[in-house]
Every structure is written in structure tokens, then in C-alpha cells.
Amino acid sequence: MLKRFGTYEETYENFHWEIPEHYNIGVAHCDRHADSGKLALIQVLEDGSTEEYTFRDIKRLSNRCANALA
């Protein structure tokens, strides 16, 4: 839980992540919801239209990117 400070500057100066040595943010925050059908992201395009992405979409696209980089 983020400790509350009086100002943004105090919060910025005192904030730090506690990340385990072996941690995959994609698995922790996306893959575990991939089968839920839940909406993960709404992109608003310049023309005002929108594109919606589920957690499954994000998982598929991030895996595709990782495979291309490999």
C-alpha cells in the first residue's frame, strides 16, 4: 500500500517498488485475467472512434511482440 505524504514531491521522493527477483508483470497483471473476457484497454483514436481490447487480446498481442523480439 502506498504511504500517504503531504505533497506530490514527498510522494515522488519516498516511493519505491518492492519487486521480487523473479517477477513477470505481464503474467501478474494480464495473463491471470485472460480467460475472464474482461475489458483491459480502450483506445480513443484521433477521429474519436474507439478500439477495445480484452485481457486476452493484450496477452495475445504481447506474446506476439515477445516472439518477434526473440
N, CA, C and O atoms as a Tripos MOL2 file, in Angstrom:
@<TRIPOS>MOLECULE
protein
  280   279    70     0     0
PROTEIN
NO_CHARGES

@<TRIPOS>ATOM
      1 N           0.8440   -1.1710    0.0000 N.3       1 MET1
      2 CA          0.0000    0.0000    0.0000 C.3       1 MET1
      3 C           0.8910    1.2360    0.0000 C.2       1 MET1
      4 O           1.8920    1.2980    0.7140 O.2       1 MET1
      5 N           0.5150    2.2030   -0.8000 N.am      2 LEU2
      6 CA          1.2860    3.4370   -0.8980 C.3       2 LEU2
      7 C           1.0450    4.3010    0.3330 C.2       2 LEU2
      8 O          -0.0940    4.6150    0.6790 O.2       2 LEU2
      9 N           2.1240    4.6730    0.9760 N.am      3 LYS3
     10 CA          2.0370    5.5500    2.1380 C.3       3 LYS3
     11 C           1.6710    6.9550    1.6680 C.2       3 LYS3
     12 O           2.1730    7.4300    0.6480 O.2       3 LYS3
     13 N           0.8030    7.6070    2.4120 N.am      4 ARG4
     14 CA          0.3830    8.9660    2.0490 C.3       4 ARG4
     15 C           1.3860    9.9980    2.5640 C.2       4 ARG4
     16 O           1.8420    9.9460    3.7060 O.2       4 ARG4
     17 N           1.7100   10.9350    1.6760 N.am      5 PHE5
     18 CA          2.5790   12.0450    2.0240 C.3       5 PHE5
     19 C           1.8130   13.3340    1.7680 C.2       5 PHE5
     20 O           0.7580   13.3140    1.1350 O.2       5 PHE5
     21 N           2.3290   14.4370    2.2490 N.am      6 GLY6
     22 CA          1.6320   15.7130    2.1320 C.3       6 GLY6
     23 C           1.6180   16.3010    0.7380 C.2       6 GLY6
     24 O           0.6640   16.9820    0.3620 O.2       6 GLY6
     25 N           2.6740   16.0460   -0.0430 N.am      7 THR7
     26 CA          2.7600   16.6480   -1.3700 C.3       7 THR7
     27 C           3.1690   15.5940   -2.3890 C.2       7 THR7
     28 O           3.6300   14.5070   -2.0400 O.2       7 THR7
     29 N           2.9880   15.9440   -3.6560 N.am      8 TYR8
     30 CA          3.4290   15.0770   -4.7340 C.3       8 TYR8
     31 C           4.9400   14.8550   -4.6510 C.2       8 TYR8
     32 O           5.4190   13.7350   -4.8260 O.2       8 TYR8
     33 N           5.6770   15.9200   -4.3850 N.am      9 GLU9
     34 CA          7.1370   15.8410   -4.3140 C.3       9 GLU9
     35 C           7.5780   14.8560   -3.2330 C.2       9 GLU9
     36 O           8.4910   14.0610   -3.4540 O.2       9 GLU9
     37 N           6.9310   14.9070   -2.0600 N.am     10 GLU10
     38 CA          7.2660   13.9680   -0.9780 C.3      10 GLU10
     39 C           6.9460   12.5380   -1.3900 C.2      10 GLU10
     40 O           7.7130   11.6150   -1.1150 O.2      10 GLU10
     41 N           5.8160   12.3670   -2.0440 N.am     11 THR11
     42 CA          5.4360   11.0270   -2.5150 C.3      11 THR11
     43 C           6.4590   10.5270   -3.5210 C.2      11 THR11
     44 O           6.9120    9.3870   -3.4230 O.2      11 THR11
     45 N           6.8290   11.3550   -4.4830 N.am     12 TYR12
     46 CA          7.7940   11.0020   -5.5160 C.3      12 TYR12
     47 C           9.1390   10.6250   -4.9020 C.2      12 TYR12
     48 O           9.7300    9.6130   -5.2810 O.2      12 TYR12
     49 N           9.6220   11.4170   -3.9690 N.am     13 GLU13
     50 CA         10.9230   11.1910   -3.3460 C.3      13 GLU13
     51 C          10.9550    9.9150   -2.5020 C.2      13 GLU13
     52 O          12.0080    9.2880   -2.3780 O.2      13 GLU13
     53 N           9.8350    9.5290   -1.9270 N.am     14 ASN14
     54 CA          9.8060    8.3960   -0.9990 C.3      14 ASN14
     55 C           9.2540    7.1060   -1.5980 C.2      14 ASN14
     56 O           9.2330    6.0720   -0.9300 O.2      14 ASN14
     57 N           8.8050    7.1610   -2.8630 N.am     15 PHE15
     58 CA          8.2170    5.9750   -3.4790 C.3      15 PHE15
     59 C           9.2990    5.0260   -3.9620 C.2      15 PHE15
     60 O          10.3270    5.4610   -4.4790 O.2      15 PHE15
     61 N           9.0690    3.7300   -3.7930 N.am     16 HIS16
     62 CA          9.9220    2.7080   -4.3960 C.3      16 HIS16
     63 C           9.1040    1.4380   -4.5970 C.2      16 HIS16
     64 O           8.1820    1.1460   -3.8350 O.2      16 HIS16
     65 N           9.4550    0.7000   -5.6270 N.am     17 TRP17
     66 CA          8.7920   -0.5640   -5.9170 C.3      17 TRP17
     67 C           9.4350   -1.6650   -5.0910 C.2      17 TRP17
     68 O          10.6530   -1.6800   -4.9100 O.2      17 TRP17
     69 N           8.6290   -2.5760   -4.5960 N.am     18 GLU18
     70 CA          9.1440   -3.7960   -3.9640 C.3      18 GLU18
     71 C           8.8110   -4.9430   -4.9080 C.2      18 GLU18
     72 O           7.7170   -5.5050   -4.8660 O.2      18 GLU18
     73 N           9.7690   -5.2760   -5.7550 N.am     19 ILE19
     74 CA          9.5630   -6.2640   -6.8070 C.3      19 ILE19
     75 C          10.3950   -7.5050   -6.4960 C.2      19 ILE19
     76 O          11.5990   -7.4030   -6.2590 O.2      19 ILE19
     77 N           9.7500   -8.6890   -6.4950 N.am     20 PRO20
     78 CA         10.5160   -9.9220   -6.2800 C.3      20 PRO20
     79 C          11.5770  -10.0970   -7.3660 C.2      20 PRO20
     80 O          11.4700   -9.5220   -8.4490 O.2      20 PRO20
     81 N          12.5830  -10.8810   -7.0710 N.am     21 GLU21
     82 CA         13.6820  -11.0870   -8.0180 C.3      21 GLU21
     83 C          13.1770  -11.6490   -9.3460 C.2      21 GLU21
     84 O          13.6080  -11.2120  -10.4130 O.2      21 GLU21
     85 N          12.2700  -12.6090   -9.2790 N.am     22 HIS22
     86 CA         11.7080  -13.2220  -10.4840 C.3      22 HIS22
     87 C          10.2440  -12.8120  -10.5820 C.2      22 HIS22
     88 O           9.3780  -13.4050   -9.9370 O.2      22 HIS22
     89 N           9.9770  -11.7980  -11.3900 N.am     23 TYR23
     90 CA          8.6390  -11.2280  -11.4850 C.3      23 TYR23
     91 C           8.3210  -10.8980  -12.9350 C.2      23 TYR23
     92 O           9.1290  -10.2910  -13.6370 O.2      23 TYR23
     93 N           7.1420  -11.3000  -13.3730 N.am     24 ASN24
     94 CA          6.7100  -11.0190  -14.7270 C.3      24 ASN24
     95 C           5.4150  -10.2150  -14.6420 C.2      24 ASN24
     96 O           4.3660  -10.7610  -14.3020 O.2      24 ASN24
     97 N           5.4850   -8.9420  -14.9450 N.am     25 ILE25
     98 CA          4.3200   -8.0700  -14.8110 C.3      25 ILE25
     99 C           3.1940   -8.4810  -15.7540 C.2      25 ILE25
    100 O           2.0170   -8.3120  -15.4330 O.2      25 ILE25
    101 N           3.5520   -9.0150  -16.9080 N.am     26 GLY26
    102 CA          2.5250   -9.4630  -17.8520 C.3      26 GLY26
    103 C           1.6840  -10.5940  -17.2920 C.2      26 GLY26
    104 O           0.4600  -10.5960  -17.4280 O.2      26 GLY26
    105 N           2.3360  -11.5450  -16.6690 N.am     27 VAL27
    106 CA          1.6160  -12.6660  -16.0540 C.3      27 VAL27
    107 C           0.8240  -12.1830  -14.8510 C.2      27 VAL27
    108 O          -0.3400  -12.5490  -14.6830 O.2      27 VAL27
    109 N           1.4430  -11.3690  -14.0200 N.am     28 ALA28
    110 CA          0.8050  -10.9290  -12.7850 C.3      28 ALA28
    111 C          -0.4250  -10.0640  -13.0280 C.2      28 ALA28
    112 O          -1.3810  -10.1240  -12.2540 O.2      28 ALA28
    113 N          -0.4170   -9.2610  -14.0880 N.am     29 HIS29
    114 CA         -1.4910   -8.2910  -14.2570 C.3      29 HIS29
    115 C          -2.3010   -8.4460  -15.5310 C.2      29 HIS29
    116 O          -3.2550   -7.6970  -15.7410 O.2      29 HIS29
    117 N          -1.9550   -9.3800  -16.3720 N.am     30 CYS30
    118 CA         -2.7080   -9.5460  -17.6110 C.3      30 CYS30
    119 C          -3.1110  -10.9980  -17.8260 C.2      30 CYS30
    120 O          -4.2950  -11.2950  -17.9800 O.2      30 CYS30
    121 N          -2.1460  -11.8980  -17.8380 N.am     31 ASP31
    122 CA         -2.4260  -13.2940  -18.1530 C.3      31 ASP31
    123 C          -3.4220  -13.9240  -17.1920 C.2      31 ASP31
    124 O          -4.2270  -14.7600  -17.6020 O.2      31 ASP31
    125 N          -3.3840  -13.5460  -15.9420 N.am     32 ARG32
    126 CA         -4.2950  -14.1630  -14.9770 C.3      32 ARG32
    127 C          -5.7500  -13.7880  -15.2340 C.2      32 ARG32
    128 O          -6.6560  -14.4420  -14.7160 O.2      32 ARG32
    129 N          -5.9840  -12.7440  -16.0260 N.am     33 HIS33
    130 CA         -7.3450  -12.3280  -16.3620 C.3      33 HIS33
    131 C          -7.7190  -12.6800  -17.8050 C.2      33 HIS33
    132 O          -8.8080  -12.3350  -18.2640 O.2      33 HIS33
    133 N          -6.8240  -13.3620  -18.5200 N.am     34 ALA34
    134 CA         -7.0080  -13.5900  -19.9580 C.3      34 ALA34
    135 C          -8.2780  -14.3620  -20.2870 C.2      34 ALA34
    136 O          -8.8610  -14.1500  -21.3500 O.2      34 ALA34
    137 N          -8.7140  -15.2380  -19.4190 N.am     35 ASP35
    138 CA         -9.9040  -16.0310  -19.7010 C.3      35 ASP35
    139 C         -11.1770  -15.4380  -19.1090 C.2      35 ASP35
    140 O         -12.2370  -16.0630  -19.1500 O.2      35 ASP35
    141 N         -11.0710  -14.2380  -18.5630 N.am     36 SER36
    142 CA        -12.2220  -13.6190  -17.9070 C.3      36 SER36
    143 C         -13.1650  -12.9210  -18.8840 C.2      36 SER36
    144 O         -14.3320  -12.6950  -18.5660 O.2      36 SER36
    145 N         -12.6640  -12.5810  -20.0690 N.am     37 GLY37
    146 CA        -13.4670  -11.8160  -21.0160 C.3      37 GLY37
    147 C         -13.5700  -10.3480  -20.6520 C.2      37 GLY37
    148 O         -14.2980   -9.5970  -21.3010 O.2      37 GLY37
    149 N         -12.8470   -9.9300  -19.6200 N.am     38 LYS38
    150 CA        -12.9290   -8.5410  -19.1470 C.3      38 LYS38
    151 C         -12.1740   -7.5850  -20.0600 C.2      38 LYS38
    152 O         -11.1630   -7.9310  -20.6710 O.2      38 LYS38
    153 N         -12.7030   -6.3770  -20.1270 N.am     39 LEU39
    154 CA        -12.0850   -5.3130  -20.8960 C.3      39 LEU39
    155 C         -10.8390   -4.8080  -20.1740 C.2      39 LEU39
    156 O         -10.8780   -4.5410  -18.9720 O.2      39 LEU39
    157 N          -9.7340   -4.6770  -20.9090 N.am     40 ALA40
    158 CA         -8.4770   -4.2330  -20.3150 C.3      40 ALA40
    159 C          -8.1040   -2.8200  -20.7500 C.2      40 ALA40
    160 O          -7.4790   -2.0810  -19.9890 O.2      40 ALA40
    161 N          -8.4820   -2.4410  -21.9650 N.am     41 LEU41
    162 CA         -7.9860   -1.1900  -22.5260 C.3      41 LEU41
    163 C          -8.9840   -0.6430  -23.5480 C.2      41 LEU41
    164 O          -9.5430   -1.3910  -24.3500 O.2      41 LEU41
    165 N          -9.1930    0.6500  -23.5060 N.am     42 ILE42
    166 CA         -9.9760    1.3270  -24.5390 C.3      42 ILE42
    167 C          -9.0730    2.3790  -25.1650 C.2      42 ILE42
    168 O          -8.5840    3.2790  -24.4820 O.2      42 ILE42
    169 N          -8.8580    2.2580  -26.4580 N.am     43 GLN43
    170 CA         -8.0280    3.2200  -27.1820 C.3      43 GLN43
    171 C          -8.9490    4.1960  -27.9100 C.2      43 GLN43
    172 O          -9.8200    3.7810  -28.6750 O.2      43 GLN43
    173 N          -8.7530    5.4900  -27.6700 N.am     44 VAL44
    174 CA         -9.5210    6.5180  -28.3690 C.3      44 VAL44
    175 C          -8.6470    7.0400  -29.5080 C.2      44 VAL44
    176 O          -7.5620    7.5770  -29.2840 O.2      44 VAL44
    177 N          -9.1360    6.8730  -30.7170 N.am     45 LEU45
    178 CA         -8.3780    7.2760  -31.9010 C.3      45 LEU45
    179 C          -8.6120    8.7540  -32.2180 C.2      45 LEU45
    180 O          -9.5320    9.3750  -31.6850 O.2      45 LEU45
    181 N          -7.7770    9.3020  -33.0810 N.am     46 GLU46
    182 CA         -7.8500   10.7310  -33.4160 C.3      46 GLU46
    183 C          -9.2170   11.1460  -33.9400 C.2      46 GLU46
    184 O          -9.6560   12.2700  -33.6980 O.2      46 GLU46
    185 N          -9.8920   10.2540  -34.6540 N.am     47 ASP47
    186 CA        -11.2030   10.5960  -35.2130 C.3      47 ASP47
    187 C         -12.3360   10.4430  -34.1990 C.2      47 ASP47
    188 O         -13.5040   10.6470  -34.5300 O.2      47 ASP47
    189 N         -11.9850   10.0850  -32.9620 N.am     48 GLY48
    190 CA        -12.9860    9.9330  -31.9100 C.3      48 GLY48
    191 C         -13.5380    8.5290  -31.7630 C.2      48 GLY48
    192 O         -14.2310    8.2320  -30.7900 O.2      48 GLY48
    193 N         -13.2390    7.6620  -32.7230 N.am     49 SER49
    194 CA        -13.6870    6.2760  -32.6080 C.3      49 SER49
    195 C         -12.8390    5.5580  -31.5570 C.2      49 SER49
    196 O         -11.7830    6.0430  -31.1510 O.2      49 SER49
    197 N         -13.3150    4.4140  -31.1350 N.am     50 THR50
    198 CA        -12.5910    3.6720  -30.1020 C.3      50 THR50
    199 C         -12.3320    2.2410  -30.5380 C.2      50 THR50
    200 O         -13.0550    1.6800  -31.3600 O.2      50 THR50
    201 N         -11.2920    1.6710  -29.9720 N.am     51 GLU51
    202 CA        -10.9900    0.2500  -30.1120 C.3      51 GLU51
    203 C         -10.8860   -0.3150  -28.7150 C.2      51 GLU51
    204 O         -10.2520    0.2820  -27.8450 O.2      51 GLU51
    205 N         -11.5050   -1.4670  -28.4900 N.am     52 GLU52
    206 CA        -11.4880   -2.0970  -27.1730 C.3      52 GLU52
    207 C         -10.6490   -3.3690  -27.2270 C.2      52 GLU52
    208 O         -10.6900   -4.1200  -28.2020 O.2      52 GLU52
    209 N          -9.8930   -3.5920  -26.1650 N.am     53 TYR53
    210 CA         -9.0360   -4.7740  -26.0550 C.3      53 TYR53
    211 C          -9.3280   -5.4780  -24.7330 C.2      53 TYR53
    212 O          -9.3580   -4.8500  -23.6750 O.2      53 TYR53
    213 N          -9.5410   -6.7790  -24.8110 N.am     54 THR54
    214 CA         -9.7150   -7.5690  -23.5940 C.3      54 THR54
    215 C          -8.3410   -7.9850  -23.0740 C.2      54 THR54
    216 O          -7.3310   -7.7980  -23.7520 O.2      54 THR54
    217 N          -8.3080   -8.5450  -21.8800 N.am     55 PHE55
    218 CA         -7.0460   -9.0590  -21.3580 C.3      55 PHE55
    219 C          -6.4990  -10.1580  -22.2630 C.2      55 PHE55
    220 O          -5.2840  -10.2880  -22.4090 O.2      55 PHE55
    221 N          -7.3790  -10.9480  -22.8690 N.am     56 ARG56
    222 CA         -6.9270  -11.9860  -23.8060 C.3      56 ARG56
    223 C          -6.2550  -11.3500  -25.0160 C.2      56 ARG56
    224 O          -5.2230  -11.8370  -25.4770 O.2      56 ARG56
    225 N          -6.8310  -10.2630  -25.5360 N.am     57 ASP57
    226 CA         -6.2150   -9.5490  -26.6590 C.3      57 ASP57
    227 C          -4.8200   -9.0590  -26.2930 C.2      57 ASP57
    228 O          -3.8730   -9.2240  -27.0620 O.2      57 ASP57
    229 N          -4.7000   -8.4560  -25.1180 N.am     58 ILE58
    230 CA         -3.4060   -7.9210  -24.6720 C.3      58 ILE58
    231 C          -2.3900   -9.0530  -24.5180 C.2      58 ILE58
    232 O          -1.2300   -8.9040  -24.9020 O.2      58 ILE58
    233 N          -2.8190  -10.1710  -23.9650 N.am     59 LYS59
    234 CA         -1.9130  -11.3270  -23.8160 C.3      59 LYS59
    235 C          -1.4380  -11.8030  -25.1900 C.2      59 LYS59
    236 O          -0.2490  -12.0440  -25.3950 O.2      59 LYS59
    237 N          -2.3800  -11.9360  -26.1260 N.am     60 ARG60
    238 CA         -2.0350  -12.4110  -27.4670 C.3      60 ARG60
    239 C          -1.0720  -11.4440  -28.1570 C.2      60 ARG60
    240 O          -0.0850  -11.8690  -28.7570 O.2      60 ARG60
    241 N          -1.3560  -10.1600  -28.0720 N.am     61 LEU61
    242 CA         -0.5040   -9.1720  -28.7290 C.3      61 LEU61
    243 C           0.8710   -9.0650  -28.0730 C.2      61 LEU61
    244 O           1.8750   -8.9030  -28.7660 O.2      61 LEU61
    245 N           0.9270   -9.1540  -26.7430 N.am     62 SER62
    246 CA          2.2290   -9.0730  -26.0750 C.3      62 SER62
    247 C           3.0560  -10.3300  -26.3560 C.2      62 SER62
    248 O           4.2760  -10.2450  -26.4990 O.2      62 SER62
    249 N           2.4080  -11.4890  -26.4360 N.am     63 ASN63
    250 CA          3.1340  -12.7200  -26.8030 C.3      63 ASN63
    251 C           3.6770  -12.6230  -28.2240 C.2      63 ASN63
    252 O           4.7890  -13.0650  -28.5110 O.2      63 ASN63
    253 N           2.8840  -12.0440  -29.0950 N.am     64 ARG64
    254 CA          3.3170  -11.8570  -30.4810 C.3      64 ARG64
    255 C           4.5440  -10.9540  -30.5540 C.2      64 ARG64
    256 O           5.4950  -11.2390  -31.2820 O.2      64 ARG64
    257 N           4.5120   -9.8680  -29.7960 N.am     65 CYS65
    258 CA          5.6560   -8.9510  -29.7480 C.3      65 CYS65
    259 C           6.8890   -9.6460  -29.1760 C.2      65 CYS65
    260 O           7.9870   -9.5020  -29.7130 O.2      65 CYS65
    261 N           6.7130  -10.3980  -28.0890 N.am     66 ALA66
    262 CA          7.8440  -11.1080  -27.4700 C.3      66 ALA66
    263 C           8.4500  -12.1250  -28.4320 C.2      66 ALA66
    264 O           9.6710  -12.2700  -28.5000 O.2      66 ALA66
    265 N           7.5990  -12.8250  -29.1720 N.am     67 ASN67
    266 CA          8.1140  -13.7990  -30.1450 C.3      67 ASN67
    267 C           8.8750  -13.1170  -31.2660 C.2      67 ASN67
    268 O           9.8760  -13.6490  -31.7480 O.2      67 ASN67
    269 N           8.4170  -11.9490  -31.6880 N.am     68 ALA68
    270 CA          9.1440  -11.2130  -32.7250 C.3      68 ALA68
    271 C          10.5040  -10.7480  -32.2260 C.2      68 ALA68
    272 O          11.4850  -10.7640  -32.9690 O.2      68 ALA68
    273 N          10.5580  -10.3310  -30.9500 N.am     69 LEU69
    274 CA         11.8320   -9.8800  -30.3810 C.3      69 LEU69
    275 C          12.7970  -11.0400  -30.1450 C.2      69 LEU69
    276 O          14.0140  -10.8630  -30.1900 O.2      69 LEU69
    277 N          12.2470  -12.2190  -29.8930 N.am     70 ALA70
    278 CA         13.0990  -13.3940  -29.6480 C.3      70 ALA70
    279 C          13.7730  -13.7990  -30.9380 C.2      70 ALA70
    280 O          14.5360  -14.7650  -30.9590 O.2      70 ALA70
@<TRIPOS>BOND
     1     1     2 1
     2     2     3 1
     3     3     4 2
     4     3     5 am
     5     5     6 1
     6     6     7 1
     7     7     8 2
     8     7     9 am
     9     9    10 1
    10    10    11 1
    11    11    12 2
    12    11    13 am
    13    13    14 1
    14    14    15 1
    15    15    16 2
    16    15    17 am
    17    17    18 1
    18    18    19 1
    19    19    20 2
    20    19    21 am
    21    21    22 1
    22    22    23 1
    23    23    24 2
    24    23    25 am
    25    25    26 1
    26    26    27 1
    27    27    28 2
    28    27    29 am
    29    29    30 1
    30    30    31 1
    31    31    32 2
    32    31    33 am
    33    33    34 1
    34    34    35 1
    35    35    36 2
    36    35    37 am
    37    37    38 1
    38    38    39 1
    39    39    40 2
    40    39    41 am
    41    41    42 1
    42    42    43 1
    43    43    44 2
    44    43    45 am
    45    45    46 1
    46    46    47 1
    47    47    48 2
    48    47    49 am
    49    49    50 1
    50    50    51 1
    51    51    52 2
    52    51    53 am
    53    53    54 1
    54    54    55 1
    55    55    56 2
    56    55    57 am
    57    57    58 1
    58    58    59 1
    59    59    60 2
    60    59    61 am
    61    61    62 1
    62    62    63 1
    63    63    64 2
    64    63    65 am
    65    65    66 1
    66    66    67 1
    67    67    68 2
    68    67    69 am
    69    69    70 1
    70    70    71 1
    71    71    72 2
    72    71    73 am
    73    73    74 1
    74    74    75 1
    75    75    76 2
    76    75    77 am
    77    77    78 1
    78    78    79 1
    79    79    80 2
    80    79    81 am
    81    81    82 1
    82    82    83 1
    83    83    84 2
    84    83    85 am
    85    85    86 1
    86    86    87 1
    87    87    88 2
    88    87    89 am
    89    89    90 1
    90    90    91 1
    91    91    92 2
    92    91    93 am
    93    93    94 1
    94    94    95 1
    95    95    96 2
    96    95    97 am
    97    97    98 1
    98    98    99 1
    99    99   100 2
   100    99   101 am
   101   101   102 1
   102   102   103 1
   103   103   104 2
   104   103   105 am
   105   105   106 1
   106   106   107 1
   107   107   108 2
   108   107   109 am
   109   109   110 1
   110   110   111 1
   111   111   112 2
   112   111   113 am
   113   113   114 1
   114   114   115 1
   115   115   116 2
   116   115   117 am
   117   117   118 1
   118   118   119 1
   119   119   120 2
   120   119   121 am
   121   121   122 1
   122   122   123 1
   123   123   124 2
   124   123   125 am
   125   125   126 1
   126   126   127 1
   127   127   128 2
   128   127   129 am
   129   129   130 1
   130   130   131 1
   131   131   132 2
   132   131   133 am
   133   133   134 1
   134   134   135 1
   135   135   136 2
   136   135   137 am
   137   137   138 1
   138   138   139 1
   139   139   140 2
   140   139   141 am
   141   141   142 1
   142   142   143 1
   143   143   144 2
   144   143   145 am
   145   145   146 1
   146   146   147 1
   147   147   148 2
   148   147   149 am
   149   149   150 1
   150   150   151 1
   151   151   152 2
   152   151   153 am
   153   153   154 1
   154   154   155 1
   155   155   156 2
   156   155   157 am
   157   157   158 1
   158   158   159 1
   159   159   160 2
   160   159   161 am
   161   161   162 1
   162   162   163 1
   163   163   164 2
   164   163   165 am
   165   165   166 1
   166   166   167 1
   167   167   168 2
   168   167   169 am
   169   169   170 1
   170   170   171 1
   171   171   172 2
   172   171   173 am
   173   173   174 1
   174   174   175 1
   175   175   176 2
   176   175   177 am
   177   177   178 1
   178   178   179 1
   179   179   180 2
   180   179   181 am
   181   181   182 1
   182   182   183 1
   183   183   184 2
   184   183   185 am
   185   185   186 1
   186   186   187 1
   187   187   188 2
   188   187   189 am
   189   189   190 1
   190   190   191 1
   191   191   192 2
   192   191   193 am
   193   193   194 1
   194   194   195 1
   195   195   196 2
   196   195   197 am
   197   197   198 1
   198   198   199 1
   199   199   200 2
   200   199   201 am
   201   201   202 1
   202   202   203 1
   203   203   204 2
   204   203   205 am
   205   205   206 1
   206   206   207 1
   207   207   208 2
   208   207   209 am
   209   209   210 1
   210   210   211 1
   211   211   212 2
   212   211   213 am
   213   213   214 1
   214   214   215 1
   215   215   216 2
   216   215   217 am
   217   217   218 1
   218   218   219 1
   219   219   220 2
   220   219   221 am
   221   221   222 1
   222   222   223 1
   223   223   224 2
   224   223   225 am
   225   225   226 1
   226   226   227 1
   227   227   228 2
   228   227   229 am
   229   229   230 1
   230   230   231 1
   231   231   232 2
   232   231   233 am
   233   233   234 1
   234   234   235 1
   235   235   236 2
   236   235   237 am
   237   237   238 1
   238   238   239 1
   239   239   240 2
   240   239   241 am
   241   241   242 1
   242   242   243 1
   243   243   244 2
   244   243   245 am
   245   245   246 1
   246   246   247 1
   247   247   248 2
   248   247   249 am
   249   249   250 1
   250   250   251 1
   251   251   252 2
   252   251   253 am
   253   253   254 1
   254   254   255 1
   255   255   256 2
   256   255   257 am
   257   257   258 1
   258   258   259 1
   259   259   260 2
   260   259   261 am
   261   261   262 1
   262   262   263 1
   263   263   264 2
   264   263   265 am
   265   265   266 1
   266   266   267 1
   267   267   268 2
   268   267   269 am
   269   269   270 1
   270   270   271 1
   271   271   272 2
   272   271   273 am
   273   273   274 1
   274   274   275 1
   275   275   276 2
   276   275   277 am
   277   277   278 1
   278   278   279 1
   279   279   280 2
@<TRIPOS>SUBSTRUCTURE
     1 MET1         2 RESIDUE 1 A MET
     2 LEU2         6 RESIDUE 1 A LEU
     3 LYS3        10 RESIDUE 1 A LYS
     4 ARG4        14 RESIDUE 1 A ARG
     5 PHE5        18 RESIDUE 1 A PHE
     6 GLY6        22 RESIDUE 1 A GLY
     7 THR7        26 RESIDUE 1 A THR
     8 TYR8        30 RESIDUE 1 A TYR
     9 GLU9        34 RESIDUE 1 A GLU
    10 GLU10       38 RESIDUE 1 A GLU
    11 THR11       42 RESIDUE 1 A THR
    12 TYR12       46 RESIDUE 1 A TYR
    13 GLU13       50 RESIDUE 1 A GLU
    14 ASN14       54 RESIDUE 1 A ASN
    15 PHE15       58 RESIDUE 1 A PHE
    16 HIS16       62 RESIDUE 1 A HIS
    17 TRP17       66 RESIDUE 1 A TRP
    18 GLU18       70 RESIDUE 1 A GLU
    19 ILE19       74 RESIDUE 1 A ILE
    20 PRO20       78 RESIDUE 1 A PRO
    21 GLU21       82 RESIDUE 1 A GLU
    22 HIS22       86 RESIDUE 1 A HIS
    23 TYR23       90 RESIDUE 1 A TYR
    24 ASN24       94 RESIDUE 1 A ASN
    25 ILE25       98 RESIDUE 1 A ILE
    26 GLY26      102 RESIDUE 1 A GLY
    27 VAL27      106 RESIDUE 1 A VAL
    28 ALA28      110 RESIDUE 1 A ALA
    29 HIS29      114 RESIDUE 1 A HIS
    30 CYS30      118 RESIDUE 1 A CYS
    31 ASP31      122 RESIDUE 1 A ASP
    32 ARG32      126 RESIDUE 1 A ARG
    33 HIS33      130 RESIDUE 1 A HIS
    34 ALA34      134 RESIDUE 1 A ALA
    35 ASP35      138 RESIDUE 1 A ASP
    36 SER36      142 RESIDUE 1 A SER
    37 GLY37      146 RESIDUE 1 A GLY
    38 LYS38      150 RESIDUE 1 A LYS
    39 LEU39      154 RESIDUE 1 A LEU
    40 ALA40      158 RESIDUE 1 A ALA
    41 LEU41      162 RESIDUE 1 A LEU
    42 ILE42      166 RESIDUE 1 A ILE
    43 GLN43      170 RESIDUE 1 A GLN
    44 VAL44      174 RESIDUE 1 A VAL
    45 LEU45      178 RESIDUE 1 A LEU
    46 GLU46      182 RESIDUE 1 A GLU
    47 ASP47      186 RESIDUE 1 A ASP
    48 GLY48      190 RESIDUE 1 A GLY
    49 SER49      194 RESIDUE 1 A SER
    50 THR50      198 RESIDUE 1 A THR
    51 GLU51      202 RESIDUE 1 A GLU
    52 GLU52      206 RESIDUE 1 A GLU
    53 TYR53      210 RESIDUE 1 A TYR
    54 THR54      214 RESIDUE 1 A THR
    55 PHE55      218 RESIDUE 1 A PHE
    56 ARG56      222 RESIDUE 1 A ARG
    57 ASP57      226 RESIDUE 1 A ASP
    58 ILE58      230 RESIDUE 1 A ILE
    59 LYS59      234 RESIDUE 1 A LYS
    60 ARG60      238 RESIDUE 1 A ARG
    61 LEU61      242 RESIDUE 1 A LEU
    62 SER62      246 RESIDUE 1 A SER
    63 ASN63      250 RESIDUE 1 A ASN
    64 ARG64      254 RESIDUE 1 A ARG
    65 CYS65      258 RESIDUE 1 A CYS
    66 ALA66      262 RESIDUE 1 A ALA
    67 ASN67      266 RESIDUE 1 A ASN
    68 ALA68      270 RESIDUE 1 A ALA
    69 LEU69      274 RESIDUE 1 A LEU
    70 ALA70      278 RESIDUE 1 A ALA
